[in-house]
Amino acid sequence: MLPAAASRSGHDGGMDPTAGRAATGRARAASATEPPARGGRAAGRGRTLALPPWLDGPMTSCHLVIGAAGMLLAIGLVMVFSASAIEAALADQPAWRPGVEQVVFALIGLVALLVAVRLPTAVLRRWAPIALLAVLALLLLVAVPGIGTELNGSRAWFDLGFTNFQPSEAGKLVFALWGAHVLALRASYLTVPSLLVPLLPVFVVICGLLMLEPDFGATVTMGLVLAGLLLAAGAPWRVWAGLGAIGVAGVLLLVTTSAYRLERWTSFLNPEADPTDSGFQAIRGFYALATGGFWGVGLGNSAMKWNLLPEAESDYIFAIIGEEMGFLGCLVVITLYGVLAYAGFRIARRSADRFVQLACVAITVWLVGQAAMNMGYVVGLGPVTGVTLPLVSAGGTSLVLTLFIVGLLIRFARSEPDAIEYQRQRRAGRLARLLLPVPAHAVDPVRSRSRRRPAPEARPAGPDRGSAGRTVVRVPAPADAGTRPPRDRGPVPRERRGPADRSRAGEARRQPPPRARAAAPDAPRRPR
């Protein structure tokens, strides 16, 4: 039957054999392009959810930090101009003066950013203990009446004439760098006691000095720095439980022992109970957000900045953003902080230096946590602590210091192993090489500040100069390379050494071998 069917199809339809092969080829191609029932669909979903290639490059971390921080800085400068112009005009000052001052501090901060980009991590680690002592001295001096300047009930500033300097802002950064340096030194033998000491005692001392001012917001943000260090170090759950219980008890003690802080907490829980005093600022912030709606009333058209909302350009600038730029503007700001958080943790994950990993996590938790605290009390999710919105709120010291921190993140991002290899292969201009030099090492060696190794002296070569602990015997080669002399397996008489040779040999046995001394430190392990 098969031959008959074949002949019948060839006679009736006039089908060419090449047409059959072409149809078969098209069917195979269609079956090859058709996705499988289960596995193909899953693979397709995996490909669609994968990150794009430009988001997984060697310089992605650096670009994300620069982009997110740059956009936040631009938004902050525009909003400070908008939020402070009316108040300055009502105070018989030029309306542009607060905005221009913020631009000047931003330029100083950009210079600090370029300095931070050029700083080797070894220099940061070498001077971190000295900087910690200097910060402790400044925190002690600022609490002295007559030296520190008191503003809003807190003596936390030094009056420099042209601006006010707040040492607690520098204390957060110094504590983060010093803590990362200490934990990086103990990475190979880290235990719970070595994790908490001296980190926790120094934290308690700094918080005690901050409460002398008093500055409750700076104390809470210092706790964020400590939490970032413990998170990066891999603290066990019992450490988190113990420190969490102690922290909650400490916050409750500080709140209940101060009438001012207790009033803030009660106004947070029910701001309508005292709308003209303790709940005034919170209620006006709610009005600003409600007025903005989804699209906002337009840039510069805020009504709350007409002396209706206190601290509109600093503490409550997020409310002005919500009023003028609406929910979309607030969402953009929150997204940029999320990008900055992702970039910081990405740098910590891809870096080869343990100090960089610890410092990146601590700095990222601090910046993003402080931003969450500020936006949280503006929308009513927490009590008013007085912390500013990083890179956005008005303030000279905080802006310069935050831009310096951004420069450190850029420096850490450029020291990733893949980033260093990419920068060495890429041809850069003279200005780029001057401002953004390529890091020499992914892990900078840390040298002591005082002890300097002397230059090795040239040793005269000679057959009679011996080495400590080793005796080198030179055996002359045989005259004829083709014939080897018979090997003598008899006992070889030992050379008798004098007392000086025996003392040198003992000293050499007590020293570790050179290869062990030059070996890299062990991989960090979790504290037990």
Secondary structure, DSSP 8 states (H G I E B T S, - for coil): -HHHHHHHHHHHS---HHHHHHHHHHHHHHHHHS--SSHHHHHHHHHHHS--GGGGSTTHHHHHHHHHHHHHHHHHHHHHHHHHHHHHHHTTS-TTHHHHHHHHHHHHHHHHHHHHHH--HHHHHHHHHHHHHHHHHHHHHHTSBTTBEEETTEEEEEE-SSSEE-HHHHHHHHHHHHHHHHHHHTGGG--HHHHHTTHHHHHHHHHHHHHTTT-HHHHHHHHHHHHHHHHHHT--HHHHHHHHHHHHHHHHHHHHT-HHHHHHHHHHH-GGGSTTTTTHHHHHHHHHHHHHTTT-S-TT--STTTTTSTTTTTTTHHHHHHHHHHHHHHHHHHHHHHHHHHHHHHHHHH-S-HHHHHHHHHHHHHHHHHHHHHHHHHTTSS-------TTTS--HHHHHHHHHHHHHHHHHHHTSHHHHHHHHHS---HHHHHHS---S-SS-----SS------------TT--BTTB--------S-SSS------S--------HHHHHHHHHHHHS--HHHHTS---------
